[in-house]
Amino acid sequence: MLIKDLISQLKEYPQDMIVLVDGYEAGYDEVHLRGAKVSSNSVDYPLILGQYDDDQKGIAVLILSRF
């Protein structure tokens, strides 16, 4: 998802609505933003791992996380 796509979707909600992300195992947490550089994992990455890995030579991304 690109930032412009996220902005477009967020415009459909009230501006004073709280935004949360899934908690570690249950519940929900507040959103935290951080930048990172990543590269894509192989096509056969295990389901318990994300599609991207930290990579200082990779592309710049924005991460919305619970911490």
Distance bins in CASP14 RR format, pairs under 12 A and 6 or more apart:
PFRMAT RR
TARGET T0000
AUTHOR 0000-0000-0000
RMODE 2
METHOD distances of the structure
MODEL  1
1 7 0 0 0 0 0 1 0 0 0 0 0
1 8 0 0 0 0 1 0 0 0 0 0 0
1 9 0 0 0 0 1 0 0 0 0 0 0
1 10 0 0 0 0 0 1 0 0 0 0 0
1 61 0 0 0 0 0 1 0 0 0 0 0
1 62 0 0 0 0 1 0 0 0 0 0 0
1 63 0 0 0 0 0 1 0 0 0 0 0
1 64 0 0 0 0 1 0 0 0 0 0 0
2 8 0 0 0 0 1 0 0 0 0 0 0
2 9 0 0 0 0 0 1 0 0 0 0 0
2 61 0 0 0 0 0 1 0 0 0 0 0
2 62 0 0 0 0 1 0 0 0 0 0 0
3 9 0 0 0 0 0 1 0 0 0 0 0
3 10 0 0 0 0 0 1 0 0 0 0 0
3 33 0 0 0 0 0 1 0 0 0 0 0
3 35 0 0 0 0 0 1 0 0 0 0 0
3 60 0 0 0 0 0 1 0 0 0 0 0
3 61 0 0 0 0 1 0 0 0 0 0 0
3 62 1 0 0 1 0 0 0 0 0 0 0
3 64 0 0 0 0 0 1 0 0 0 0 0
4 10 0 0 0 0 0 1 0 0 0 0 0
4 11 0 0 0 0 0 1 0 0 0 0 0
4 62 0 0 0 0 0 1 0 0 0 0 0
5 11 0 0 0 0 0 1 0 0 0 0 0
6 12 0 0 0 0 0 1 0 0 0 0 0
6 13 0 0 0 0 0 1 0 0 0 0 0
6 19 0 0 0 0 0 1 0 0 0 0 0
6 31 0 0 0 0 0 1 0 0 0 0 0
6 33 0 0 0 0 0 1 0 0 0 0 0
6 62 0 0 0 0 1 0 0 0 0 0 0
6 64 0 0 0 0 1 0 0 0 0 0 0
7 13 0 0 0 0 0 1 0 0 0 0 0
7 62 0 0 0 0 0 1 0 0 0 0 0
9 19 0 0 0 0 0 1 0 0 0 0 0
10 17 0 0 0 0 1 0 0 0 0 0 0
10 19 0 0 0 0 1 0 0 0 0 0 0
10 31 0 0 0 0 0 1 0 0 0 0 0
10 64 0 0 0 0 0 1 0 0 0 0 0
11 17 0 0 0 0 0 1 0 0 0 0 0
13 19 0 0 0 0 1 0 0 0 0 0 0
17 31 0 0 0 0 0 1 0 0 0 0 0
18 28 0 0 0 0 1 0 0 0 0 0 0
18 29 0 0 0 0 0 1 0 0 0 0 0
18 30 1 0 0 1 0 0 0 0 0 0 0
18 31 0 0 0 0 1 0 0 0 0 0 0
19 28 0 0 0 0 1 0 0 0 0 0 0
19 29 0 0 0 0 0 1 0 0 0 0 0
19 30 1 0 0 1 0 0 0 0 0 0 0
19 31 1 0 1 0 0 0 0 0 0 0 0
19 32 0 0 0 0 0 1 0 0 0 0 0
19 33 0 0 0 0 0 1 0 0 0 0 0
19 64 0 0 0 0 1 0 0 0 0 0 0
19 66 0 0 0 0 0 1 0 0 0 0 0
20 27 0 0 0 0 1 0 0 0 0 0 0
20 28 1 1 0 0 0 0 0 0 0 0 0
20 29 1 0 0 1 0 0 0 0 0 0 0
20 30 1 0 0 1 0 0 0 0 0 0 0
20 31 1 0 0 1 0 0 0 0 0 0 0
20 32 0 0 0 0 0 1 0 0 0 0 0
20 64 0 0 0 0 0 1 0 0 0 0 0
20 65 0 0 0 0 0 1 0 0 0 0 0
20 66 0 0 0 0 1 0 0 0 0 0 0
21 27 0 0 0 0 1 0 0 0 0 0 0
21 28 1 0 0 1 0 0 0 0 0 0 0
21 29 1 0 1 0 0 0 0 0 0 0 0
21 30 1 0 0 1 0 0 0 0 0 0 0
21 31 1 0 1 0 0 0 0 0 0 0 0
21 32 0 0 0 0 1 0 0 0 0 0 0
21 33 0 0 0 0 0 1 0 0 0 0 0
21 63 0 0 0 0 0 1 0 0 0 0 0
21 64 1 0 0 1 0 0 0 0 0 0 0
21 65 1 0 0 1 0 0 0 0 0 0 0
21 66 1 0 1 0 0 0 0 0 0 0 0
21 67 0 0 0 0 1 0 0 0 0 0 0
22 28 1 0 0 1 0 0 0 0 0 0 0
22 29 1 0 0 1 0 0 0 0 0 0 0
22 30 0 0 0 0 0 1 0 0 0 0 0
22 31 0 0 0 0 0 1 0 0 0 0 0
22 64 0 0 0 0 0 1 0 0 0 0 0
22 65 0 0 0 0 0 1 0 0 0 0 0
22 66 1 0 0 1 0 0 0 0 0 0 0
23 29 1 0 1 0 0 0 0 0 0 0 0
23 30 0 0 0 0 0 1 0 0 0 0 0
23 31 0 0 0 0 0 1 0 0 0 0 0
23 65 0 0 0 0 0 1 0 0 0 0 0
23 66 1 0 1 0 0 0 0 0 0 0 0
23 67 0 0 0 0 1 0 0 0 0 0 0
24 65 0 0 0 0 0 1 0 0 0 0 0
24 66 1 0 0 1 0 0 0 0 0 0 0
24 67 0 0 0 0 1 0 0 0 0 0 0
25 66 0 0 0 0 0 1 0 0 0 0 0
27 66 0 0 0 0 1 0 0 0 0 0 0
28 66 0 0 0 0 1 0 0 0 0 0 0
29 64 0 0 0 0 0 1 0 0 0 0 0
29 65 0 0 0 0 1 0 0 0 0 0 0
29 66 1 1 0 0 0 0 0 0 0 0 0
29 67 1 0 0 1 0 0 0 0 0 0 0
30 64 0 0 0 0 0 1 0 0 0 0 0
30 65 0 0 0 0 0 1 0 0 0 0 0
30 66 1 0 0 1 0 0 0 0 0 0 0
30 67 0 0 0 0 1 0 0 0 0 0 0
31 62 0 0 0 0 0 1 0 0 0 0 0
31 63 0 0 0 0 0 1 0 0 0 0 0
31 64 1 0 1 0 0 0 0 0 0 0 0
31 65 1 0 0 1 0 0 0 0 0 0 0
31 66 1 0 0 1 0 0 0 0 0 0 0
31 67 0 0 0 0 0 1 0 0 0 0 0
32 62 0 0 0 0 0 1 0 0 0 0 0
32 63 0 0 0 0 1 0 0 0 0 0 0
32 64 1 0 0 1 0 0 0 0 0 0 0
32 65 1 0 1 0 0 0 0 0 0 0 0
32 66 1 0 0 1 0 0 0 0 0 0 0
32 67 1 0 0 1 0 0 0 0 0 0 0
33 61 0 0 0 0 0 1 0 0 0 0 0
33 62 1 0 0 1 0 0 0 0 0 0 0
33 63 1 0 0 1 0 0 0 0 0 0 0
33 64 1 0 0 1 0 0 0 0 0 0 0
33 65 1 0 0 1 0 0 0 0 0 0 0
33 66 0 0 0 0 0 1 0 0 0 0 0
33 67 0 0 0 0 0 1 0 0 0 0 0
34 54 0 0 0 0 0 1 0 0 0 0 0
34 60 0 0 0 0 0 1 0 0 0 0 0
34 61 0 0 0 0 1 0 0 0 0 0 0
34 62 1 0 0 1 0 0 0 0 0 0 0
34 63 1 0 1 0 0 0 0 0 0 0 0
34 64 0 0 0 0 1 0 0 0 0 0 0
34 65 1 0 0 1 0 0 0 0 0 0 0
34 66 0 0 0 0 0 1 0 0 0 0 0
34 67 0 0 0 0 1 0 0 0 0 0 0
35 54 0 0 0 0 0 1 0 0 0 0 0
35 59 0 0 0 0 0 1 0 0 0 0 0
35 60 1 0 0 1 0 0 0 0 0 0 0
35 61 1 0 0 1 0 0 0 0 0 0 0
35 62 1 0 1 0 0 0 0 0 0 0 0
35 63 1 0 1 0 0 0 0 0 0 0 0
35 64 0 0 0 0 0 1 0 0 0 0 0
35 65 0 0 0 0 1 0 0 0 0 0 0
36 52 0 0 0 0 1 0 0 0 0 0 0
36 53 0 0 0 0 0 1 0 0 0 0 0
36 54 1 0 0 1 0 0 0 0 0 0 0
36 55 0 0 0 0 1 0 0 0 0 0 0
36 56 0 0 0 0 1 0 0 0 0 0 0
36 58 0 0 0 0 1 0 0 0 0 0 0
36 59 0 0 0 0 1 0 0 0 0 0 0
36 60 1 0 0 1 0 0 0 0 0 0 0
36 61 1 0 1 0 0 0 0 0 0 0 0
36 62 0 0 0 0 1 0 0 0 0 0 0
36 63 1 0 1 0 0 0 0 0 0 0 0
36 64 0 0 0 0 0 1 0 0 0 0 0
36 65 0 0 0 0 1 0 0 0 0 0 0
37 52 0 0 0 0 1 0 0 0 0 0 0
37 53 0 0 0 0 0 1 0 0 0 0 0
37 54 1 0 0 1 0 0 0 0 0 0 0
37 55 1 0 1 0 0 0 0 0 0 0 0
37 56 1 0 1 0 0 0 0 0 0 0 0
37 57 1 0 0 1 0 0 0 0 0 0 0
37 58 1 0 1 0 0 0 0 0 0 0 0
37 59 1 0 0 1 0 0 0 0 0 0 0
37 60 1 0 1 0 0 0 0 0 0 0 0
37 61 1 0 0 1 0 0 0 0 0 0 0
37 62 0 0 0 0 0 1 0 0 0 0 0
37 63 0 0 0 0 0 1 0 0 0 0 0
38 50 0 0 0 0 1 0 0 0 0 0 0
38 51 0 0 0 0 1 0 0 0 0 0 0
38 52 1 0 1 0 0 0 0 0 0 0 0
38 53 1 0 0 1 0 0 0 0 0 0 0
38 54 1 0 0 1 0 0 0 0 0 0 0
38 55 1 0 1 0 0 0 0 0 0 0 0
38 56 0 0 0 0 1 0 0 0 0 0 0
38 57 0 0 0 0 0 1 0 0 0 0 0
38 58 1 0 0 1 0 0 0 0 0 0 0
38 59 1 0 0 1 0 0 0 0 0 0 0
38 60 0 0 0 0 1 0 0 0 0 0 0
38 61 1 0 1 0 0 0 0 0 0 0 0
38 62 0 0 0 0 0 1 0 0 0 0 0
38 63 0 0 0 0 1 0 0 0 0 0 0
39 45 0 0 0 0 0 1 0 0 0 0 0
39 50 0 0 0 0 0 1 0 0 0 0 0
39 51 0 0 0 0 0 1 0 0 0 0 0
39 52 1 0 0 1 0 0 0 0 0 0 0
39 53 1 0 0 1 0 0 0 0 0 0 0
39 54 0 0 0 0 1 0 0 0 0 0 0
39 55 1 1 0 0 0 0 0 0 0 0 0
39 56 0 0 0 0 1 0 0 0 0 0 0
39 57 1 0 0 1 0 0 0 0 0 0 0
39 58 1 0 1 0 0 0 0 0 0 0 0
39 59 1 0 0 1 0 0 0 0 0 0 0
39 60 0 0 0 0 0 1 0 0 0 0 0
39 61 0 0 0 0 0 1 0 0 0 0 0
40 49 0 0 0 0 0 1 0 0 0 0 0
40 50 0 0 0 0 1 0 0 0 0 0 0
40 51 1 0 0 1 0 0 0 0 0 0 0
40 52 1 0 1 0 0 0 0 0 0 0 0
40 53 1 0 0 1 0 0 0 0 0 0 0
40 54 0 0 0 0 0 1 0 0 0 0 0
40 55 0 0 0 0 1 0 0 0 0 0 0
40 58 0 0 0 0 1 0 0 0 0 0 0
40 59 0 0 0 0 1 0 0 0 0 0 0
40 61 0 0 0 0 0 1 0 0 0 0 0
41 47 0 0 0 0 0 1 0 0 0 0 0
41 48 0 0 0 0 0 1 0 0 0 0 0
41 49 1 0 0 1 0 0 0 0 0 0 0
41 50 1 0 0 1 0 0 0 0 0 0 0
41 51 1 0 1 0 0 0 0 0 0 0 0
41 52 1 0 0 1 0 0 0 0 0 0 0
41 53 1 0 1 0 0 0 0 0 0 0 0
41 54 0 0 0 0 0 1 0 0 0 0 0
41 55 0 0 0 0 0 1 0 0 0 0 0
42 49 0 0 0 0 0 1 0 0 0 0 0
42 50 0 0 0 0 0 1 0 0 0 0 0
42 51 0 0 0 0 1 0 0 0 0 0 0
42 52 0 0 0 0 0 1 0 0 0 0 0
42 53 0 0 0 0 1 0 0 0 0 0 0
43 51 0 0 0 0 1 0 0 0 0 0 0
44 51 0 0 0 0 0 1 0 0 0 0 0
45 51 1 0 0 1 0 0 0 0 0 0 0
45 52 0 0 0 0 1 0 0 0 0 0 0
45 53 0 0 0 0 1 0 0 0 0 0 0
50 63 0 0 0 0 0 1 0 0 0 0 0
51 61 0 0 0 0 0 1 0 0 0 0 0
52 58 0 0 0 0 1 0 0 0 0 0 0
52 59 0 0 0 0 1 0 0 0 0 0 0
52 60 0 0 0 0 0 1 0 0 0 0 0
52 61 1 0 0 1 0 0 0 0 0 0 0
52 63 0 0 0 0 1 0 0 0 0 0 0
53 59 0 0 0 0 0 1 0 0 0 0 0
53 61 0 0 0 0 0 1 0 0 0 0 0
54 61 0 0 0 0 0 1 0 0 0 0 0
54 63 0 0 0 0 0 1 0 0 0 0 0
55 61 0 0 0 0 0 1 0 0 0 0 0
END
